[in-house]
């Protein structure tokens, strides 16, 4: 069983990275594209570097989401109305 503290860290990490993903996505969406956009600095960071950061945050979010589903599997089944049955192996 995963402790409550680990679950909290996972959820808060997903929240913070989701906000960062939104922020970088909005900057990338509104910044100029093409040749002119390559030279533009946003908060001292080039657009291409910001796009890389955006992609890395996305990969980390996917991993954390899979971990979140794994740690809350029983609750997820309960929410979906599926009964979780732990099978016992017979020792014949």
Backbone as CSV, one residue per row, in Angstrom:
resi,resn,N_x,N_y,N_z,CA_x,CA_y,CA_z,C_x,C_y,C_z
1,UNK,0.838,-1.184,0.000,0.000,0.000,0.000,0.881,1.245,0.000
2,UNK,0.511,2.180,-0.784,1.276,3.416,-0.911,0.800,4.397,0.149
3,UNK,1.758,5.062,0.783,1.394,5.974,1.867,0.679,7.217,1.331
4,UNK,-0.021,7.850,2.217,-0.763,9.054,1.866,0.173,10.186,1.446
5,UNK,1.345,10.263,2.063,2.309,11.318,1.719,2.791,11.178,0.277
6,UNK,3.041,9.950,-0.166,3.482,9.716,-1.544,2.377,10.124,-2.511
7,UNK,1.149,9.783,-2.179,0.022,10.168,-3.032,-0.115,11.687,-3.120
8,UNK,0.086,12.366,-2.000,-0.001,13.835,-1.994,1.079,14.452,-2.869
9,UNK,2.281,13.932,-2.773,3.391,14.450,-3.581,3.092,14.253,-5.065
10,UNK,2.557,13.088,-5.420,2.227,12.820,-6.822,1.167,13.791,-7.322
11,UNK,0.103,13.978,-6.552,-0.987,14.862,-6.974,-0.521,16.315,-7.070
12,UNK,0.249,16.774,-6.088,0.742,18.154,-6.136,1.725,18.360,-7.288
13,UNK,2.523,17.349,-7.580,3.442,17.437,-8.716,2.675,17.541,-10.023
14,UNK,1.620,16.753,-10.157,0.785,16.824,-11.357,0.155,18.203,-11.483
15,UNK,-0.300,18.760,-10.376,-0.914,20.088,-10.393,0.089,21.158,-10.820
16,UNK,1.259,21.174,-10.200,2.264,22.197,-10.506,2.752,22.056,-11.943
17,UNK,3.050,20.837,-12.369,3.522,20.638,-13.745,2.426,20.938,-14.759
18,UNK,1.171,20.676,-14.401,0.068,21.025,-15.299,-0.044,22.523,-15.498
19,UNK,0.147,23.289,-14.423,0.119,24.753,-14.533,1.292,25.242,-15.374
20,UNK,2.480,24.664,-15.161,3.643,25.028,-15.982,3.416,24.673,-17.445
21,UNK,2.791,23.533,-17.692,2.495,23.109,-19.067,1.540,24.098,-19.730
22,UNK,0.537,24.526,-18.995,-0.399,25.523,-19.508,0.312,26.838,-19.809
23,UNK,1.153,27.280,-18.885,1.884,28.534,-19.036,2.808,28.495,-20.255
24,UNK,3.608,27.434,-20.384,4.520,27.348,-21.532,3.750,27.182,-22.837
25,UNK,2.641,26.464,-22.794,1.827,26.304,-23.998,1.238,27.620,-24.475
26,UNK,0.765,28.436,-23.540,0.223,29.747,-23.920,1.309,30.656,-24.491
27,UNK,2.489,30.619,-23.899,3.593,31.430,-24.422,3.966,30.969,-25.823
28,UNK,4.056,29.657,-26.033,4.405,29.139,-27.353,3.318,29.468,-28.378
29,UNK,2.080,29.431,-27.957,0.973,29.718,-28.870,0.959,31.186,-29.289
30,UNK,1.285,32.086,-28.369,1.191,33.512,-28.675,2.488,34.111,-29.218
31,UNK,3.609,33.414,-29.078,4.867,33.970,-29.578,4.950,33.780,-31.097
32,UNK,5.727,34.651,-31.780,5.839,34.543,-33.236,6.478,33.226,-33.652
33,UNK,6.027,32.714,-34.790,6.542,31.452,-35.301,7.462,31.705,-36.500
34,UNK,8.217,30.705,-36.867,9.096,30.826,-38.029,10.422,31.471,-37.689
35,UNK,11.031,32.090,-38.701,12.361,32.669,-38.551,12.394,33.788,-37.513
36,UNK,11.378,34.619,-37.518,11.332,35.733,-36.554,11.172,35.225,-35.124
37,UNK,10.456,34.164,-34.957,10.215,33.628,-33.632,11.438,32.963,-33.021
38,UNK,12.376,32.530,-33.854,13.567,31.849,-33.349,14.463,32.799,-32.559
39,UNK,14.411,34.078,-32.879,15.271,35.054,-32.210,14.602,35.714,-31.013
40,UNK,13.315,35.514,-30.848,12.578,36.167,-29.776,12.873,35.474,-28.450
41,UNK,13.152,36.284,-27.434,13.366,35.751,-26.089,12.129,36.028,-25.249
42,UNK,11.635,35.007,-24.586,10.507,35.140,-23.678,11.033,34.774,-22.298
43,UNK,11.016,35.737,-21.403,11.566,35.552,-20.066,13.033,35.116,-20.129
44,UNK,13.749,35.597,-21.140,15.164,35.270,-21.299,15.422,33.904,-21.897
45,UNK,14.385,33.236,-22.402,14.521,31.897,-22.970,14.072,31.937,-24.424
46,UNK,14.855,31.303,-25.302,14.456,31.227,-26.712,13.222,30.340,-26.869
47,UNK,12.497,30.578,-27.941,11.263,29.832,-28.198,11.547,28.338,-28.339
48,UNK,12.630,27.970,-28.999,12.948,26.549,-29.195,13.249,25.865,-27.853
49,UNK,13.945,26.570,-26.976,14.231,26.012,-25.654,12.941,25.860,-24.853
50,UNK,12.055,26.830,-24.978,10.769,26.765,-24.293,9.939,25.589,-24.815
51,UNK,10.025,25.326,-26.116,9.314,24.177,-26.688,9.870,22.868,-26.140
52,UNK,11.195,22.796,-25.961,11.797,21.595,-25.370,11.335,21.404,-23.930
53,UNK,11.328,22.483,-23.163,10.861,22.423,-21.771,9.409,21.956,-21.729
54,UNK,8.595,22.468,-22.631,7.185,22.099,-22.715,7.046,20.592,-22.986
55,UNK,7.867,20.071,-23.889,7.811,18.645,-24.218,8.260,17.788,-23.033
56,UNK,9.340,18.193,-22.361,9.823,17.421,-21.208,8.797,17.405,-20.078
57,UNK,8.162,18.533,-19.848,7.111,18.580,-18.826,5.982,17.625,-19.203
58,UNK,5.657,17.565,-20.478,4.610,16.652,-20.938,4.961,15.196,-20.675
59,UNK,6.216,14.810,-20.950,6.642,13.434,-20.694,6.588,13.104,-19.205
60,UNK,7.028,14.039,-18.379,6.987,13.825,-16.932,5.540,13.703,-16.457
61,UNK,4.653,14.520,-17.023,3.231,14.446,-16.651,2.625,13.100,-17.020
62,UNK,2.988,12.564,-18.167,2.471,11.250,-18.568,2.923,10.190,-17.562
63,UNK,4.203,10.227,-17.192,4.715,9.274,-16.211,4.040,9.405,-14.861
64,UNK,3.872,10.638,-14.394,3.210,10.854,-13.108,1.745,10.440,-13.147
65,UNK,1.098,10.631,-14.290,-0.305,10.230,-14.419,-0.436,8.711,-14.345
66,UNK,0.474,7.993,-14.994,0.466,6.528,-14.914,0.712,6.089,-13.472
67,UNK,1.661,6.734,-12.804,1.940,6.426,-11.404,0.733,6.739,-10.515
68,UNK,0.046,7.825,-10.802,-1.152,8.213,-10.053,-2.254,7.163,-10.207
69,UNK,-2.451,6.693,-11.424,-3.462,5.656,-11.657,-3.076,4.372,-10.927
70,UNK,-1.793,4.023,-10.944,-1.329,2.818,-10.261,-1.549,2.906,-8.743
71,UNK,-1.232,4.055,-8.165,-1.357,4.187,-6.713,-2.809,4.295,-6.257
72,UNK,-3.705,4.663,-7.133,-5.116,4.826,-6.778,-6.011,3.851,-7.536
73,UNK,-5.477,2.685,-7.851,-6.194,1.718,-8.669,-7.489,1.243,-8.009
74,UNK,-7.426,0.927,-6.730,-8.626,0.443,-6.028,-9.724,1.508,-6.011
75,UNK,-9.343,2.743,-5.749,-10.330,3.828,-5.726,-10.922,4.045,-7.118
76,UNK,-10.100,3.931,-8.143,-10.577,4.101,-9.513,-11.618,3.036,-9.851
77,UNK,-11.339,1.797,-9.468,-12.313,0.734,-9.715,-13.604,0.985,-8.952
78,UNK,-13.481,1.504,-7.745,-14.672,1.815,-6.940,-15.496,2.916,-7.607
79,UNK,-14.819,3.951,-8.113,-15.519,5.041,-8.790,-16.247,4.544,-10.028
80,UNK,-15.646,3.595,-10.717,-16.247,3.075,-11.939,-17.322,2.027,-11.661
81,UNK,-17.478,1.639,-10.388,-18.499,0.677,-10.020,-18.074,-0.763,-10.246
82,UNK,-16.771,-0.990,-10.388,-16.252,-2.334,-10.587,-15.779,-2.860,-9.238
83,UNK,-16.201,-4.040,-8.903,-15.828,-4.600,-7.612,-14.413,-5.158,-7.688
84,UNK,-13.597,-4.753,-6.732,-12.215,-5.218,-6.666,-12.181,-6.467,-5.805
85,UNK,-11.794,-7.582,-6.401,-11.741,-8.849,-5.679,-10.300,-9.327,-5.692
86,UNK,-9.757,-9.526,-4.509,-8.403,-10.043,-4.388,-8.509,-11.555,-4.298
87,UNK,-7.915,-12.239,-5.266,-8.027,-13.691,-5.303,-6.967,-14.330,-4.420
88,UNK,-7.350,-15.416,-3.784,-6.420,-16.188,-2.977,-6.056,-17.459,-3.756
89,UNK,-4.794,-17.803,-3.687,-4.360,-19.032,-4.355,-4.601,-20.206,-3.395
90,UNK,-5.136,-21.259,-3.946,-5.372,-22.428,-3.107,-4.065,-23.209,-2.967
91,UNK,-3.846,-23.779,-1.811,-2.616,-24.520,-1.547,-2.901,-26.008,-1.483
92,UNK,-3.366,-26.593,-2.575,-3.656,-28.031,-2.608,-2.389,-28.802,-2.742
